[in-house]
Amino acid sequence: MNTDEANPVGSALTHQVDGISQIFVKDSVAQKMKHPSSLHYYNGFIKLGNKTENLESTVVTVLGFSTTEIGKIHYDNLANFDHPGIIEAFAYGVGTGKHSNNSFLAVTKFQTTFEGYLRRDGLAVDQQNRFTENFINLFRDVIVAMEELHSQGYYCPKLHGSHIAIISEGDSQRARLWRFGKIKGDTEAAISRSKALDWLRLGGLIVGVCLTPESNDLYLRITKNGLQGTNILKHYSLLTVREKFQNILCLQQYVSLNLKVPQTESRYLIASDLSLQTLEENLDRKHHWAILPFVNRTTEKGTIKTLRGFIYSLRTIIEHEVRYLTPELLKESDGIFKDLEHHMQQEWEPLYRTLQEIAVQLNLEY
C-alpha cells in the first residue's frame, strides 16, 4: 500500500457528497484494535469535494479486505442505512502497488469493538456481577440496529463481537454494526428463519459474559424460549438498579390502588407459583422474610407478613435508602463495594426477581 498522501489508496463516489472521495492511509502497517478485539485496521483520512487540490479532510478508520470486491459490498450495504446503530461508510477503494488485490472501506473513526464486553473478565459487569449501565446501553444499540436491519431485509449471518464498533461520543459510547448482508431466500419462512437465527446468535454472544442466575435466564429465554427484538430489553438482567427500584415502587402503588382489600389467608406463599396471572390470589398469602441486617426493625412493626406486606417493605427500604446505607455498610469488603440492590437480590432471590418480571409485564411507569 502506498502511504504517500499524494497517492490515495483508492477512490469512489459516496452517497453523502457530489464529487471525489479519496482514501488516504497514514501507515501501511495494519493496527490491532484495543485489547481484546481481534479486528485490524488502518489509521487514515478521506478527502471529500470536487476540487482535488483543496479537499476537506475527515479522519476515519480504514478496514482492509482480502479481495477487490468485499469493500464495495460492505459499502453498498451500509449506504442503504441512516441509523444511529449502523456505522456510516464514507468511501471504498482498491489498493495500489502490492495492495492492488485488496479493497478498503473508510468508516466513522473507532478503535475498539464489542468483543471487550463479551468476556467474563471484561467490561460488561460491575463488582456485584450485574450488567453495567454502559453495557446495557450498548446492547440496546445492537438490538435496535438489528431490528432496523431486519425491517429492510438484512441480517447478520456471521455475527461476532468484532463486527460491532464502539464509537466514543464525548463521555459516552455507542455501539454500531458494520458487517451484515442481504437475507437470502424470498419465501416468508426463509426470511423469518434468518431473522430468528440472528437473535440466537446474539444470545450466543452473551452466554459467557457472567455466570449469574439473571444472565443465564436471559440466555435461555433468547435461545430456548424465542425472546426477540426489543422485548429482550425488558428482561430484568438488562434493567439498571434505578429501573429495578422504580419497578418496585410502581408495583407497590399498583397493588395499593387496584388490589385494595386484603384477604385473610391461611395458606403460605409458594414463590415458584407466583406470576402476573396469579398475583392477586397470592397477594395475601402468608410470607415470612428475613430482614436485612442493617434495616431498623422498628420500621417492620405492624407490617403484615404476607406478599402484600413484603412489597410494602421493599418500597419503604428503597424510599429510605440513605437512612440504611451507612458508610460502615458501604465500606469495601474483599475488594468489593456492595450496594442496597446487591443485598436485596442476595437475600430475597428468586421472589425479588419475580416481582421485577411482574412489574415489567404490567408496563408500569414511575
TIDO-715090 format. One record per residue (C-alpha): residue in one letter; y, x, z; residue number from 1. Coordinates in nm, 4 decimals, padded with zeros to 6 digits. Layout:
<pts>
+------+----------+----------+----------+-------+
! loza !       c2 !       c1 !       c3 ! vexro !
+------+----------+----------+----------+-------+
!    A !        Y !        X !        Z !   NUM !
...
+------+----------+----------+----------+-------+
</pts>
This chain:
<pts>
+------+----------+----------+----------+-------+
! loza !       c2 !       c1 !       c3 ! vexro !
+------+----------+----------+----------+-------+
!    M !  00.0000 !  00.0000 !  00.0000 !     1 !
!    N !  00.3410 !  00.1329 ! -00.0901 !     2 !
!    T !  00.5657 !  00.1192 !  00.2162 !     3 !
!    D !  00.8802 !  00.2257 !  00.0323 !     4 !
!    E !  01.1286 ! -00.0593 !  00.0794 !     5 !
!    A !  01.2302 ! -00.0251 ! -00.2840 !     6 !
!    N !  00.8777 ! -00.1202 ! -00.3870 !     7 !
!    P !  00.7680 ! -00.4538 ! -00.2410 !     8 !
!    V !  00.4026 ! -00.5232 ! -00.1716 !     9 !
!    G !  00.4236 ! -00.8437 ! -00.3710 !    10 !
!    S !  00.6444 ! -01.1353 ! -00.4541 !    11 !
!    A !  00.6202 ! -01.5096 ! -00.5063 !    12 !
!    L !  00.8419 ! -01.8133 ! -00.5148 !    13 !
!    T !  00.8499 ! -02.0008 ! -00.1843 !    14 !
!    H !  00.8909 ! -02.3699 ! -00.1213 !    15 !
!    Q !  01.1943 ! -02.3103 !  00.1020 !    16 !
!    V !  01.4353 ! -02.1495 ! -00.1458 !    17 !
!    D !  01.5103 ! -02.1208 ! -00.5126 !    18 !
!    G !  01.4913 ! -01.7618 ! -00.6224 !    19 !
!    I !  01.2992 ! -01.4493 ! -00.5335 !    20 !
!    S !  01.0861 ! -01.3803 ! -00.2260 !    21 !
!    Q !  00.9726 ! -01.0242 ! -00.1743 !    22 !
!    I !  00.7397 ! -00.8985 !  00.0998 !    23 !
!    F !  00.8072 ! -00.5527 !  00.2398 !    24 !
!    V !  00.5646 ! -00.3754 !  00.4743 !    25 !
!    K !  00.7135 ! -00.1166 !  00.7102 !    26 !
!    D !  00.3906 !  00.0725 !  00.7783 !    27 !
!    S !  00.0775 !  00.0766 !  00.5635 !    28 !
!    V ! -00.1407 !  00.1136 !  00.8751 !    29 !
!    A ! -00.2616 ! -00.2250 !  00.9970 !    30 !
!    Q ! -00.1743 ! -00.3027 !  01.3589 !    31 !
!    K ! -00.4020 ! -00.4831 !  01.6027 !    32 !
!    M ! -00.2692 ! -00.7871 !  01.7829 !    33 !
!    K ! -00.2110 ! -00.7557 !  02.1556 !    34 !
!    H ! -00.5361 ! -00.7397 !  02.3539 !    35 !
!    P ! -00.7740 ! -00.9139 !  02.3379 !    36 !
!    S ! -00.7050 ! -01.0550 !  01.9905 !    37 !
!    S ! -00.9262 ! -00.9223 !  01.7096 !    38 !
!    L ! -00.6723 ! -01.0023 !  01.4373 !    39 !
!    H ! -00.4981 ! -00.7210 !  01.2479 !    40 !
!    Y ! -00.1563 ! -00.7495 !  01.0869 !    41 !
!    Y !  00.1315 ! -00.5553 !  00.9333 !    42 !
!    N !  00.4900 ! -00.5377 !  01.0518 !    43 !
!    G !  00.7124 ! -00.6448 !  00.7693 !    44 !
!    F !  01.0013 ! -00.8493 !  00.6433 !    45 !
!    I !  01.0819 ! -01.0635 !  00.3455 !    46 !
!    K !  01.3964 ! -01.0909 !  00.1413 !    47 !
!    L !  01.4988 ! -01.4296 !  00.0110 !    48 !
!    G !  01.7589 ! -01.5106 ! -00.2518 !    49 !
!    N !  01.8342 ! -01.4928 ! -00.6227 !    50 !
!    K !  02.0097 ! -01.1560 ! -00.6369 !    51 !
!    T !  01.7731 ! -00.8676 ! -00.5833 !    52 !
!    E !  02.0487 ! -00.6269 ! -00.4847 !    53 !
!    N !  02.1697 ! -00.8403 ! -00.1934 !    54 !
!    L !  01.8829 ! -01.0368 ! -00.0431 !    55 !
!    E !  01.8745 ! -01.1965 !  00.3014 !    56 !
!    S !  01.6112 ! -01.0299 !  00.5233 !    57 !
!    T !  01.3722 ! -01.2083 !  00.7651 !    58 !
!    V !  01.1297 ! -01.0270 !  00.9987 !    59 !
!    V !  00.7742 ! -01.1582 !  00.9575 !    60 !
!    T !  00.4114 ! -01.0930 !  01.0384 !    61 !
!    V !  00.2166 ! -00.9966 !  00.7265 !    62 !
!    L ! -00.1541 ! -01.0802 !  00.7135 !    63 !
!    G ! -00.3758 ! -00.8933 !  00.4689 !    64 !
!    F ! -00.6871 ! -01.0225 !  00.2901 !    65 !
!    S ! -00.9753 ! -00.8611 !  00.1041 !    66 !
!    T ! -00.9207 ! -01.0309 ! -00.2336 !    67 !
!    T ! -00.6205 ! -01.1106 ! -00.4500 !    68 !
!    E ! -00.6738 ! -01.4879 ! -00.4191 !    69 !
!    I ! -00.7035 ! -01.5530 ! -00.0440 !    70 !
!    G ! -00.3356 ! -01.5014 !  00.0367 !    71 !
!    K ! -00.2306 ! -01.7650 ! -00.2158 !    72 !
!    I ! -00.4971 ! -02.0091 ! -00.0910 !    73 !
!    H ! -00.3628 ! -01.9887 !  00.2643 !    74 !
!    Y ! -00.0045 ! -02.0062 !  00.1404 !    75 !
!    D ! -00.0736 ! -02.3202 ! -00.0632 !    76 !
!    N ! -00.2449 ! -02.4846 !  00.2347 !    77 !
!    L !  00.0414 ! -02.4022 !  00.4714 !    78 !
!    A !  00.3063 ! -02.5080 !  00.2188 !    79 !
!    N !  00.1796 ! -02.8667 !  00.2447 !    80 !
!    F !  00.2917 ! -02.8948 !  00.6073 !    81 !
!    D !  00.6153 ! -02.9020 !  00.8013 !    82 !
!    H !  00.4851 ! -02.9420 !  01.1549 !    83 !
!    P !  00.5605 ! -02.7605 !  01.4849 !    84 !
!    G !  00.1898 ! -02.6911 !  01.5409 !    85 !
!    I !  00.1343 ! -02.5285 !  01.1998 !    86 !
!    I !  00.2813 ! -02.1886 !  01.1202 !    87 !
!    E !  00.5444 ! -02.1507 !  00.8499 !    88 !
!    A !  00.4468 ! -01.9419 !  00.5473 !    89 !
!    F !  00.7349 ! -01.7688 !  00.3678 !    90 !
!    A !  00.5635 ! -01.5937 !  00.0782 !    91 !
!    Y !  00.2412 ! -01.4432 ! -00.0529 !    92 !
!    G !  00.1805 ! -01.1478 ! -00.2787 !    93 !
!    V ! -00.0661 ! -00.8980 ! -00.4230 !    94 !
!    G ! -00.0569 ! -00.5373 ! -00.3052 !    95 !
!    T !  00.0348 ! -00.2314 ! -00.5076 !    96 !
!    G ! -00.1355 !  00.1042 ! -00.5524 !    97 !
!    K ! -00.4539 !  00.1382 ! -00.3511 !    98 !
!    H ! -00.3973 ! -00.2153 ! -00.2172 !    99 !
!    S ! -00.3863 ! -00.3775 ! -00.5609 !   100 !
!    N ! -00.7102 ! -00.5644 ! -00.4835 !   101 !
!    N ! -00.5647 ! -00.7175 ! -00.1662 !   102 !
!    S ! -00.3408 ! -01.0164 ! -00.1113 !   103 !
!    F ! -00.0860 ! -01.0653 !  00.1646 !   104 !
!    L !  00.0739 ! -01.3579 !  00.3434 !   105 !
!    A !  00.4105 ! -01.3487 !  00.5227 !   106 !
!    V !  00.4389 ! -01.5940 !  00.8131 !   107 !
!    T !  00.6540 ! -01.6530 !  01.1204 !   108 !
!    K !  00.6556 ! -01.3465 !  01.3447 !   109 !
!    F !  00.3779 ! -01.3358 !  01.6056 !   110 !
!    Q !  00.1925 ! -01.0558 !  01.7833 !   111 !
!    T ! -00.0861 ! -01.2298 !  01.9716 !   112 !
!    T ! -00.3294 ! -01.5169 !  01.9284 !   113 !
!    F ! -00.5056 ! -01.7834 !  02.1324 !   114 !
!    E ! -00.8023 ! -01.5519 !  02.1912 !   115 !
!    G ! -00.6428 ! -01.4211 !  02.5090 !   116 !
!    Y ! -00.6589 ! -01.7705 !  02.6571 !   117 !
!    L ! -01.0282 ! -01.8173 !  02.5825 !   118 !
!    R ! -01.1645 ! -01.5504 !  02.8177 !   119 !
!    R ! -01.2895 ! -01.6095 !  03.1679 !   120 !
!    D ! -01.0612 ! -01.3329 !  03.2953 !   121 !
!    G ! -00.7759 ! -01.4328 !  03.0676 !   122 !
!    L ! -00.4500 ! -01.6236 !  03.0832 !   123 !
!    A ! -00.5834 ! -01.9800 !  03.0879 !   124 !
!    V ! -00.6451 ! -02.0271 !  03.4606 !   125 !
!    D ! -00.4460 ! -01.9832 !  03.7798 !   126 !
!    Q ! -00.5598 ! -01.8456 !  04.1145 !   127 !
!    Q ! -00.7199 ! -02.1800 !  04.2013 !   128 !
!    N ! -00.9223 ! -02.1632 !  03.8762 !   129 !
!    R ! -00.7274 ! -02.4530 !  03.7248 !   130 !
!    F ! -00.5911 ! -02.4515 !  03.3725 !   131 !
!    T ! -00.2356 ! -02.3195 !  03.3822 !   132 !
!    E !  00.0535 ! -02.5319 !  03.2632 !   133 !
!    N !  00.1132 ! -02.2823 !  02.9820 !   134 !
!    F ! -00.2479 ! -02.3119 !  02.8631 !   135 !
!    I ! -00.2285 ! -02.6917 !  02.8781 !   136 !
!    N !  00.0865 ! -02.6894 !  02.6633 !   137 !
!    L ! -00.0689 ! -02.4521 !  02.4085 !   138 !
!    F ! -00.3894 ! -02.6557 !  02.3974 !   139 !
!    R ! -00.1788 ! -02.9668 !  02.3398 !   140 !
!    D ! -00.0111 ! -02.7927 !  02.0441 !   141 !
!    V ! -00.3528 ! -02.7173 !  01.8929 !   142 !
!    I ! -00.4818 ! -03.0729 !  01.9348 !   143 !
!    V ! -00.1690 ! -03.2329 !  01.7879 !   144 !
!    A ! -00.1779 ! -02.9877 !  01.4949 !   145 !
!    M ! -00.5450 ! -03.0646 !  01.4268 !   146 !
!    E ! -00.4696 ! -03.4362 !  01.4187 !   147 !
!    E ! -00.1953 ! -03.3656 !  01.1635 !   148 !
!    L ! -00.4408 ! -03.1654 !  00.9514 !   149 !
!    H ! -00.6942 ! -03.4481 !  00.9631 !   150 !
!    S ! -00.4336 ! -03.7044 !  00.8602 !   151 !
!    Q ! -00.3671 ! -03.5008 !  00.5439 !   152 !
!    G ! -00.7322 ! -03.4321 !  00.4590 !   153 !
!    Y ! -00.7595 ! -03.0794 !  00.6035 !   154 !
!    Y ! -00.9804 ! -02.9305 !  00.8752 !   155 !
!    C ! -01.0738 ! -02.6014 !  01.0475 !   156 !
!    P ! -01.4296 ! -02.5173 !  00.9332 !   157 !
!    K ! -01.4253 ! -02.1721 !  01.0959 !   158 !
!    L ! -01.2070 ! -02.2444 !  01.3977 !   159 !
!    H ! -01.1551 ! -01.9306 !  01.6060 !   160 !
!    G ! -00.9011 ! -01.8196 !  01.8635 !   161 !
!    S ! -00.7608 ! -01.5643 !  01.6176 !   162 !
!    H ! -00.6726 ! -01.8491 !  01.3780 !   163 !
!    I ! -00.4190 ! -01.9819 !  01.6291 !   164 !
!    A ! -00.0955 ! -01.7833 !  01.6509 !   165 !
!    I !  00.1043 ! -01.7708 !  01.9738 !   166 !
!    I !  00.4753 ! -01.7816 !  01.8933 !   167 !
!    S !  00.7371 ! -01.6810 !  02.1501 !   168 !
!    E !  01.0356 ! -01.9156 !  02.1671 !   169 !
!    G !  01.2754 ! -01.7911 !  02.4318 !   170 !
!    D !  01.0978 ! -01.8120 !  02.7669 !   171 !
!    S !  00.8219 ! -02.0377 !  02.6346 !   172 !
!    Q !  00.5308 ! -02.0090 !  02.3934 !   173 !
!    R !  00.3929 ! -02.2359 !  02.1215 !   174 !
!    A !  00.0536 ! -02.2401 !  01.9511 !   175 !
!    R !  00.0421 ! -02.2732 !  01.5727 !   176 !
!    L ! -00.2573 ! -02.2962 !  01.3416 !   177 !
!    W ! -00.2505 ! -02.0681 !  01.0397 !   178 !
!    R ! -00.6026 ! -02.0870 !  00.8930 !   179 !
!    F ! -00.7615 ! -02.4099 !  00.7677 !   180 !
!    G ! -00.8852 ! -02.5682 !  00.4455 !   181 !
!    K ! -00.9200 ! -02.8880 !  00.2487 !   182 !
!    I ! -01.2005 ! -03.1173 !  00.3636 !   183 !
!    K ! -01.4933 ! -03.1041 !  00.1228 !   184 !
!    G ! -01.6583 ! -03.4268 !  00.0140 !   185 !
!    D ! -01.4993 ! -03.7516 ! -00.0919 !   186 !
!    T ! -01.7077 ! -04.0080 !  00.0945 !   187 !
!    E ! -01.5787 ! -04.1613 !  00.4151 !   188 !
!    A ! -01.8895 ! -04.0433 !  00.6003 !   189 !
!    A ! -01.8419 ! -03.6812 !  00.4882 !   190 !
!    I ! -01.4740 ! -03.6823 !  00.5815 !   191 !
!    S ! -01.5431 ! -03.8359 !  00.9233 !   192 !
!    R ! -01.8157 ! -03.5811 !  00.9903 !   193 !
!    S ! -01.5858 ! -03.2896 !  00.9014 !   194 !
!    K ! -01.3227 ! -03.4177 !  01.1431 !   195 !
!    A ! -01.5778 ! -03.4784 !  01.4191 !   196 !
!    L ! -01.7133 ! -03.1239 !  01.3813 !   197 !
!    D ! -01.3614 ! -02.9889 !  01.4330 !   198 !
!    W ! -01.3499 ! -03.1401 !  01.7816 !   199 !
!    L ! -01.6937 ! -02.9995 !  01.8610 !   200 !
!    R ! -01.5712 ! -02.6555 !  01.7540 !   201 !
!    L ! -01.2661 ! -02.6967 !  01.9759 !   202 !
!    G ! -01.4907 ! -02.7832 !  02.2697 !   203 !
!    G ! -01.6955 ! -02.4732 !  02.1961 !   204 !
!    L ! -01.3835 ! -02.2573 !  02.2190 !   205 !
!    I ! -01.3091 ! -02.3527 !  02.5787 !   206 !
!    V ! -01.6616 ! -02.3535 !  02.7226 !   207 !
!    G ! -01.6291 ! -02.0032 !  02.8669 !   208 !
!    V ! -01.2720 ! -02.0227 !  02.9939 !   209 !
!    C ! -01.3559 ! -02.1122 !  03.3539 !   210 !
!    L ! -01.6607 ! -02.2328 !  03.5426 !   211 !
!    T ! -01.5443 ! -02.5373 !  03.7376 !   212 !
!    P ! -01.6690 ! -02.8971 !  03.7507 !   213 !
!    E ! -01.3425 ! -03.0038 !  03.5848 !   214 !
!    S ! -01.3671 ! -02.7720 !  03.2838 !   215 !
!    N ! -01.7406 ! -02.8309 !  03.2433 !   216 !
!    D ! -01.6814 ! -03.2059 !  03.2394 !   217 !
!    L ! -01.4154 ! -03.1601 !  02.9699 !   218 !
!    Y ! -01.6562 ! -02.9556 !  02.7582 !   219 !
!    L ! -01.9353 ! -03.2130 !  02.7936 !   220 !
!    R ! -01.7100 ! -03.5052 !  02.7097 !   221 !
!    I ! -01.5907 ! -03.3340 !  02.3922 !   222 !
!    T ! -01.9301 ! -03.2079 !  02.2762 !   223 !
!    K ! -02.1613 ! -03.4830 !  02.4052 !   224 !
!    N ! -01.9513 ! -03.7968 !  02.4502 !   225 !
!    G ! -01.7308 ! -03.7763 !  02.1417 !   226 !
!    L ! -01.3956 ! -03.7246 !  02.3146 !   227 !
!    Q ! -01.1498 ! -03.6531 !  02.0312 !   228 !
!    G ! -00.7852 ! -03.6149 !  01.9390 !   229 !
!    T ! -00.5039 ! -03.6719 !  02.1840 !   230 !
!    N ! -00.7469 ! -03.8583 !  02.4108 !   231 !
!    I ! -00.8651 ! -03.5097 !  02.5116 !   232 !
!    L ! -00.5239 ! -03.4524 !  02.6699 !   233 !
!    K ! -00.5846 ! -03.7411 !  02.9112 !   234 !
!    H ! -00.8728 ! -03.5560 !  03.0748 !   235 !
!    Y ! -00.7865 ! -03.4709 !  03.4355 !   236 !
!    S ! -00.8558 ! -03.0982 !  03.3851 !   237 !
!    L ! -00.5611 ! -03.0885 !  03.1422 !   238 !
!    L ! -00.3188 ! -03.2517 !  03.3845 !   239 !
!    T ! -00.0678 ! -03.0381 !  03.5706 !   240 !
!    V ! -00.0503 ! -03.0533 !  03.9506 !   241 !
!    R !  00.2653 ! -03.2630 !  03.9220 !   242 !
!    E !  00.0918 ! -03.5090 !  03.6881 !   243 !
!    K ! -00.2064 ! -03.5383 !  03.9230 !   244 !
!    F !  00.0205 ! -03.6140 !  04.2170 !   245 !
!    Q !  00.2131 ! -03.8689 !  04.0119 !   246 !
!    N ! -00.1174 ! -04.0360 !  03.9238 !   247 !
!    I ! -00.1981 ! -04.0858 !  04.2932 !   248 !
!    L !  00.1481 ! -04.2242 !  04.3684 !   249 !
!    C !  00.1232 ! -04.4654 !  04.0743 !   250 !
!    L ! -00.2282 ! -04.5730 !  04.1699 !   251 !
!    Q ! -00.1255 ! -04.6495 !  04.5274 !   252 !
!    Q !  00.1688 ! -04.8541 !  04.4000 !   253 !
!    Y ! -00.0597 ! -05.0387 !  04.1576 !   254 !
!    V ! -00.3018 ! -05.1228 !  04.4383 !   255 !
!    S ! -00.0278 ! -05.2418 !  04.6742 !   256 !
!    L !  00.1360 ! -05.4628 !  04.4090 !   257 !
!    N ! -00.1672 ! -05.6023 !  04.2292 !   258 !
!    L ! -00.4538 ! -05.5919 !  04.4791 !   259 !
!    K ! -00.2671 ! -05.7005 !  04.7881 !   260 !
!    V ! -00.5119 ! -05.8883 !  05.0081 !   261 !
!    P ! -00.7516 ! -05.6594 !  05.1975 !   262 !
!    Q ! -01.1032 ! -05.7946 !  05.2263 !   263 !
!    T ! -01.3364 ! -05.7460 !  05.5202 !   264 !
!    E ! -01.6290 ! -05.5398 !  05.4012 !   265 !
!    S ! -01.9353 ! -05.4262 !  05.5910 !   266 !
!    R ! -02.0678 ! -05.2059 !  05.3124 !   267 !
!    Y ! -01.9801 ! -04.8411 !  05.2639 !   268 !
!    L ! -01.8234 ! -04.6973 !  04.9518 !   269 !
!    I ! -02.0593 ! -04.5124 !  04.7178 !   270 !
!    A ! -01.8264 ! -04.2761 !  04.5341 !   271 !
!    S ! -02.0557 ! -04.2427 !  04.2320 !   272 !
!    D ! -02.0301 ! -04.6204 !  04.1748 !   273 !
!    L ! -01.6504 ! -04.6169 !  04.1594 !   274 !
!    S ! -01.4783 ! -04.6730 !  03.8246 !   275 !
!    L ! -01.1843 ! -04.8666 !  03.6859 !   276 !
!    Q ! -01.4117 ! -05.1672 !  03.6376 !   277 !
!    T ! -01.5340 ! -05.1563 !  03.9998 !   278 !
!    L ! -01.2064 ! -05.0538 !  04.1674 !   279 !
!    E ! -01.1226 ! -05.3952 !  04.3116 !   280 !
!    E ! -01.4683 ! -05.4642 !  04.4520 !   281 !
!    N ! -01.4840 ! -05.1175 !  04.6121 !   282 !
!    L ! -01.1286 ! -05.1042 !  04.7418 !   283 !
!    D ! -01.2013 ! -05.2364 !  05.0913 !   284 !
!    R ! -01.5436 ! -05.0887 !  05.1435 !   285 !
!    K ! -01.5740 ! -04.8533 !  05.4382 !   286 !
!    H ! -01.4967 ! -04.4911 !  05.3710 !   287 !
!    H ! -01.4544 ! -04.2101 !  05.6226 !   288 !
!    W ! -01.2976 ! -03.8871 !  05.5052 !   289 !
!    A ! -01.2314 ! -03.5514 !  05.6643 !   290 !
!    I ! -00.8664 ! -03.4938 !  05.7483 !   291 !
!    L ! -00.7212 ! -03.1739 !  05.6081 !   292 !
!    P ! -00.6916 ! -02.9284 !  05.8982 !   293 !
!    F ! -00.3162 ! -02.8863 !  05.8567 !   294 !
!    V ! -00.2370 ! -03.2609 !  05.8456 !   295 !
!    N ! -00.0934 ! -03.4052 !  06.1651 !   296 !
!    R ! -00.3500 ! -03.6543 !  06.2900 !   297 !
!    T ! -00.0783 ! -03.8866 !  06.4179 !   298 !
!    T !  00.0006 ! -03.9705 !  06.0556 !   299 !
!    E ! -00.3529 ! -04.1071 !  06.0249 !   300 !
!    K ! -00.3208 ! -04.3506 !  06.3144 !   301 !
!    G ! -00.3536 ! -04.7096 !  06.2040 !   302 !
!    T ! -00.4961 ! -04.6134 !  05.8650 !   303 !
!    I ! -00.7901 ! -04.8375 !  05.7814 !   304 !
!    K ! -01.0960 ! -04.6308 !  05.6955 !   305 !
!    T ! -01.1531 ! -04.7793 !  05.3521 !   306 !
!    L ! -01.0923 ! -04.6649 !  04.9966 !   307 !
!    R ! -00.7599 ! -04.8500 !  05.0111 !   308 !
!    G ! -00.6689 ! -04.6529 !  05.3229 !   309 !
!    F ! -00.7770 ! -04.3270 !  05.1606 !   310 !
!    I ! -00.5477 ! -04.3840 !  04.8615 !   311 !
!    Y ! -00.2628 ! -04.4653 !  05.1001 !   312 !
!    S ! -00.3277 ! -04.1438 !  05.2949 !   313 !
!    L ! -00.3223 ! -03.9388 !  04.9742 !   314 !
!    R !  00.0147 ! -04.0881 !  04.8887 !   315 !
!    T !  00.1503 ! -04.0078 !  05.2360 !   316 !
!    I !  00.0381 ! -03.6448 !  05.2187 !   317 !
!    I !  00.1839 ! -03.5970 !  04.8689 !   318 !
!    E !  00.5169 ! -03.7572 !  04.9568 !   319 !
!    H !  00.5494 ! -03.5368 !  05.2664 !   320 !
!    E !  00.4095 ! -03.2196 !  05.1130 !   321 !
!    V !  00.6868 ! -02.9991 !  05.2518 !   322 !
!    R !  00.6013 ! -03.1070 !  05.6058 !   323 !
!    Y !  00.2414 ! -02.9914 !  05.5707 !   324 !
!    L !  00.2748 ! -02.6773 !  05.3615 !   325 !
!    T !  00.3982 ! -02.4307 !  05.6199 !   326 !
!    P !  00.4476 ! -02.0584 !  05.5423 !   327 !
!    E !  00.1369 ! -01.9879 !  05.7503 !   328 !
!    L ! -00.0701 ! -02.2247 !  05.5367 !   329 !
!    L !  00.0564 ! -02.0776 !  05.2112 !   330 !
!    K !  00.0046 ! -01.7149 !  05.3061 !   331 !
!    E ! -00.2210 ! -01.5079 !  05.0855 !   332 !
!    S ! -00.5915 ! -01.5185 !  05.1700 !   333 !
!    D ! -00.8303 ! -01.2787 !  04.9962 !   334 !
!    G ! -00.5669 ! -01.2205 !  04.7298 !   335 !
!    I ! -00.5300 ! -01.5938 !  04.6544 !   336 !
!    F ! -00.2406 ! -01.8266 !  04.7288 !   337 !
!    K ! -00.3704 ! -02.1798 !  04.7888 !   338 !
!    D ! -00.1585 ! -02.4906 !  04.7397 !   339 !
!    L ! -00.1886 ! -02.8523 !  04.8511 !   340 !
!    E ! -00.3682 ! -02.9722 !  04.5385 !   341 !
!    H ! -00.6258 ! -02.6971 !  04.5827 !   342 !
!    H ! -00.7025 ! -02.8148 !  04.9374 !   343 !
!    M ! -00.7219 ! -03.1800 !  04.8298 !   344 !
!    Q ! -00.9552 ! -03.1040 !  04.5428 !   345 !
!    Q ! -01.1820 ! -02.8825 !  04.7519 !   346 !
!    E ! -01.2045 ! -03.1290 !  05.0399 !   347 !
!    W ! -01.2316 ! -03.4595 !  04.8565 !   348 !
!    E ! -01.4221 ! -03.3997 !  04.5340 !   349 !
!    P ! -01.5568 ! -03.5950 !  04.3496 !   350 !
!    L ! -01.3652 ! -03.9006 !  04.4778 !   351 !
!    Y ! -01.0274 ! -03.7370 !  04.4171 !   352 !
!    R ! -01.1284 ! -03.6663 !  04.0561 !   353 !
!    T ! -01.2497 ! -04.0237 !  04.0018 !   354 !
!    L ! -00.9170 ! -04.1624 !  04.1238 !   355 !
!    Q ! -00.7409 ! -03.9381 !  03.8712 !   356 !
!    E ! -00.9558 ! -04.0841 !  03.5936 !   357 !
!    I ! -00.8818 ! -04.4401 !  03.7032 !   358 !
!    A ! -00.5068 ! -04.3744 !  03.7082 !   359 !
!    V ! -00.5206 ! -04.2264 !  03.3567 !   360 !
!    Q ! -00.7213 ! -04.5233 !  03.2271 !   361 !
!    L ! -00.4680 ! -04.7651 !  03.3763 !   362 !
!    N ! -00.1968 ! -04.5756 !  03.1829 !   363 !
!    L !  00.0373 ! -04.5940 !  03.4795 !   364 !
!    E !  00.3834 ! -04.4398 !  03.4591 !   365 !
!    Y !  00.5617 ! -04.2785 !  03.7509 !   366 !
+------+----------+----------+----------+-------+
</pts>
